[in-house]
Amino acid sequence: MNESQWIARCALRLREEWPRLAGADLAEVAAELWAQERWRTLEPEEAATAWLRQGIPTIV
């Protein structure tokens, strides 16, 4: 998968959590994740979910 595909898929996953955020802003966040090897090595949806979990507490 190339960079643009990864960013697009990641942005789609981010949209599920942030539906009101502009598409360009979602793509910018996804591009920032792509720029970091830690996230880039994951599938885009997995990277988005893991990144989101850092700031969103899980309710048990």
OpenMM code with the backbone's topology and positions (N, CA, C; nanometers):
from openmm import Vec3, app, unit

residues = "MET ASN GLU SER GLN TRP ILE ALA ARG CYS ALA LEU ARG LEU ARG GLU GLU TRP PRO ARG LEU ALA GLY ALA ASP LEU ALA GLU VAL ALA ALA GLU LEU TRP ALA GLN GLU ARG TRP ARG THR LEU GLU PRO GLU GLU ALA ALA THR ALA TRP LEU ARG GLN GLY ILE PRO THR ILE VAL".split()
positions = [
    Vec3(0.0847, -0.1165, 0.0000),
    Vec3(0.0000, 0.0000, 0.0000),
    Vec3(0.0895, 0.1231, 0.0000),
    Vec3(0.0514, 0.2194, -0.0803),
    Vec3(0.1331, 0.3399, -0.0864),
    Vec3(0.0868, 0.4424, 0.0186),
    Vec3(0.1606, 0.5499, 0.0269),
    Vec3(0.1347, 0.6526, 0.1284),
    Vec3(-0.0064, 0.7109, 0.1173),
    Vec3(-0.0489, 0.7465, -0.0040),
    Vec3(-0.1822, 0.8085, -0.0190),
    Vec3(-0.2941, 0.7143, 0.0210),
    Vec3(-0.2810, 0.5860, -0.0128),
    Vec3(-0.3827, 0.4887, 0.0265),
    Vec3(-0.3884, 0.4740, 0.1779),
    Vec3(-0.2710, 0.4669, 0.2396),
    Vec3(-0.2639, 0.4518, 0.3854),
    Vec3(-0.3306, 0.5722, 0.4529),
    Vec3(-0.2967, 0.6906, 0.4073),
    Vec3(-0.3515, 0.8134, 0.4657),
    Vec3(-0.5031, 0.8183, 0.4469),
    Vec3(-0.5518, 0.7820, 0.3296),
    Vec3(-0.6958, 0.7842, 0.3030),
    Vec3(-0.7704, 0.6872, 0.3948),
    Vec3(-0.7180, 0.5670, 0.4108),
    Vec3(-0.7831, 0.4681, 0.4975),
    Vec3(-0.7784, 0.5109, 0.6431),
    Vec3(-0.6673, 0.5669, 0.6843),
    Vec3(-0.6536, 0.6151, 0.8219),
    Vec3(-0.7521, 0.7294, 0.8469),
    Vec3(-0.7623, 0.8213, 0.7525),
    Vec3(-0.8542, 0.9348, 0.7659),
    Vec3(-0.9992, 0.8872, 0.7749),
    Vec3(-1.0340, 0.7844, 0.6994),
    Vec3(-1.1697, 0.7292, 0.7076),
    Vec3(-1.1991, 0.6744, 0.8472),
    Vec3(-1.1016, 0.6090, 0.9040),
    Vec3(-1.1196, 0.5559, 1.0409),
    Vec3(-1.1316, 0.6705, 1.1407),
    Vec3(-1.0504, 0.7733, 1.1251),
    Vec3(-1.0583, 0.8894, 1.2145),
    Vec3(-1.1945, 0.9574, 1.2031),
    Vec3(-1.2520, 0.9588, 1.0826),
    Vec3(-1.3833, 1.0206, 1.0611),
    Vec3(-1.4906, 0.9530, 1.1464),
    Vec3(-1.4763, 0.8240, 1.1715),
    Vec3(-1.5741, 0.7532, 1.2550),
    Vec3(-1.5807, 0.8132, 1.3954),
    Vec3(-1.4689, 0.8621, 1.4449),
    Vec3(-1.4643, 0.9231, 1.5780),
    Vec3(-1.4901, 1.0730, 1.5733),
    Vec3(-1.4513, 1.1365, 1.4656),
    Vec3(-1.4628, 1.2819, 1.4519),
    Vec3(-1.5418, 1.3159, 1.3258),
    Vec3(-1.6712, 1.2860, 1.3200),
    Vec3(-1.7483, 1.3056, 1.1966),
    Vec3(-1.7626, 1.4510, 1.1533),
    Vec3(-1.7462, 1.5434, 1.2438),
    Vec3(-1.7642, 1.6840, 1.2076),
    Vec3(-1.6355, 1.7534, 1.1639),
    Vec3(-1.5235, 1.6867, 1.1805),
    Vec3(-1.3956, 1.7466, 1.1413),
    Vec3(-1.3839, 1.7450, 0.9886),
    Vec3(-1.3331, 1.8511, 0.9321),
    Vec3(-1.3168, 1.8621, 0.7867),
    Vec3(-1.2251, 1.7515, 0.7338),
    Vec3(-1.2547, 1.7055, 0.6138),
    Vec3(-1.1757, 1.5997, 0.5519),
    Vec3(-1.0281, 1.6340, 0.5411),
    Vec3(-0.9983, 1.7594, 0.5104),
    Vec3(-0.8578, 1.8010, 0.4992),
    Vec3(-0.7878, 1.7903, 0.6338),
    Vec3(-0.8592, 1.8214, 0.7413),
    Vec3(-0.7996, 1.8111, 0.8747),
    Vec3(-0.7753, 1.6655, 0.9123),
    Vec3(-0.8688, 1.5788, 0.8763),
    Vec3(-0.8508, 1.4354, 0.9033),
    Vec3(-0.7306, 1.3822, 0.8257),
    Vec3(-0.7182, 1.4237, 0.7004),
    Vec3(-0.6049, 1.3807, 0.6182),
    Vec3(-0.4736, 1.4325, 0.6760),
    Vec3(-0.4762, 1.5523, 0.7325),
    Vec3(-0.3556, 1.6085, 0.7930),
    Vec3(-0.3120, 1.5254, 0.9145),
    Vec3(-0.4077, 1.4881, 0.9978),
    Vec3(-0.3757, 1.4038, 1.1138),
    Vec3(-0.3219, 1.2698, 1.0656),
    Vec3(-0.3881, 1.2102, 0.9669),
    Vec3(-0.3429, 1.0818, 0.9135),
    Vec3(-0.2020, 1.0929, 0.8552),
    Vec3(-0.1722, 1.2023, 0.7874),
    Vec3(-0.0381, 1.2229, 0.7309),
    Vec3(0.0655, 1.2358, 0.8411),
    Vec3(0.0280, 1.2993, 0.9509),
    Vec3(0.1199, 1.3100, 1.0646),
    Vec3(0.1477, 1.1725, 1.1246),
    Vec3(0.0461, 1.0871, 1.1273),
    Vec3(0.0677, 0.9504, 1.1760),
    Vec3(0.1585, 0.8746, 1.0803),
    Vec3(0.1357, 0.8891, 0.9505),
    Vec3(0.2193, 0.8223, 0.8495),
    Vec3(0.3660, 0.8627, 0.8657),
    Vec3(0.3902, 0.9864, 0.9024),
    Vec3(0.5271, 1.0372, 0.9139),
    Vec3(0.6059, 0.9703, 1.0260),
    Vec3(0.5345, 0.9038, 1.1163),
    Vec3(0.6014, 0.8374, 1.2287),
    Vec3(0.6036, 0.6866, 1.2051),
    Vec3(0.7216, 0.6300, 1.2016),
    Vec3(0.7367, 0.4876, 1.1719),
    Vec3(0.6530, 0.4005, 1.2650),
    Vec3(0.6420, 0.4417, 1.3891),
    Vec3(0.5649, 0.3656, 1.4885),
    Vec3(0.4243, 0.3355, 1.4376),
    Vec3(0.3601, 0.4346, 1.3752),
    Vec3(0.2228, 0.4174, 1.3266),
    Vec3(0.2210, 0.3594, 1.1859),
    Vec3(0.3141, 0.4000, 1.1042),
    Vec3(0.3187, 0.3590, 0.9639),
    Vec3(0.3334, 0.2084, 0.9482),
    Vec3(0.3927, 0.1417, 1.0448),
    Vec3(0.4119, -0.0030, 1.0337),
    Vec3(0.2823, -0.0808, 1.0578),
    Vec3(0.1811, -0.0129, 1.1114),
    Vec3(0.0519, -0.0771, 1.1358),
    Vec3(-0.0402, -0.0572, 1.0170),
    Vec3(-0.1458, -0.1382, 1.0103),
    Vec3(-0.2521, -0.1111, 0.9131),
    Vec3(-0.3118, 0.0240, 0.9501),
    Vec3(-0.3570, 0.1021, 0.8532),
    Vec3(-0.4030, 0.2382, 0.8824),
    Vec3(-0.5169, 0.2461, 0.9838),
    Vec3(-0.6129, 0.1555, 0.9745),
    Vec3(-0.7245, 0.1564, 1.0691),
    Vec3(-0.6767, 0.1221, 1.2105),
    Vec3(-0.5840, 0.0286, 1.2175),
    Vec3(-0.5275, -0.0103, 1.3465),
    Vec3(-0.4471, 0.1059, 1.4070),
    Vec3(-0.3718, 0.1749, 1.3247),
    Vec3(-0.2928, 0.2892, 1.3719),
    Vec3(-0.3846, 0.3982, 1.4251),
    Vec3(-0.4914, 0.4289, 1.3508),
    Vec3(-0.5854, 0.5323, 1.3938),
    Vec3(-0.6500, 0.4947, 1.5269),
    Vec3(-0.6930, 0.3711, 1.5383),
    Vec3(-0.7576, 0.3248, 1.6616),
    Vec3(-0.6617, 0.3308, 1.7796),
    Vec3(-0.5399, 0.2826, 1.7611),
    Vec3(-0.4409, 0.2844, 1.8687),
    Vec3(-0.4067, 0.4277, 1.9084),
    Vec3(-0.3927, 0.5160, 1.8105),
    Vec3(-0.3611, 0.6560, 1.8387),
    Vec3(-0.4756, 0.7212, 1.9157),
    Vec3(-0.5984, 0.6946, 1.8719),
    Vec3(-0.7146, 0.7524, 1.9405),
    Vec3(-0.7249, 0.7040, 2.0860),
    Vec3(-0.6910, 0.5794, 2.1089),
    Vec3(-0.6999, 0.5226, 2.2447),
    Vec3(-0.6049, 0.5899, 2.3433),
    Vec3(-0.5027, 0.6530, 2.2934),
    Vec3(-0.4093, 0.7210, 2.3834),
    Vec3(-0.4765, 0.8358, 2.4585),
    Vec3(-0.5756, 0.8979, 2.3951),
    Vec3(-0.6375, 1.0145, 2.4563),
    Vec3(-0.7825, 0.9948, 2.4946),
    Vec3(-0.8371, 0.8776, 2.4639),
    Vec3(-0.9766, 0.8509, 2.4958),
    Vec3(-0.9820, 0.7360, 2.5942),
    Vec3(-1.0204, 0.7641, 2.7193),
    Vec3(-1.0237, 0.6560, 2.8187),
    Vec3(-1.1307, 0.5518, 2.7839),
    Vec3(-1.1014, 0.4289, 2.8142),
    Vec3(-1.1950, 0.3212, 2.7923),
    Vec3(-1.2840, 0.3065, 2.9144),
    Vec3(-1.4126, 0.2992, 2.8916),
    Vec3(-1.5076, 0.2810, 3.0013),
    Vec3(-1.5354, 0.1321, 3.0143),
    Vec3(-1.5140, 0.0801, 3.1333),
    Vec3(-1.5340, -0.0635, 3.1563),
    Vec3(-1.6574, -0.0846, 3.2397),
] * unit.nanometer
topology = app.Topology()
chain = topology.addChain("A")
for resn in residues:
    res = topology.addResidue(resn, chain)
    for name in ("N", "CA", "C"):
        topology.addAtom(name, app.Element.getBySymbol(name[0]), res)
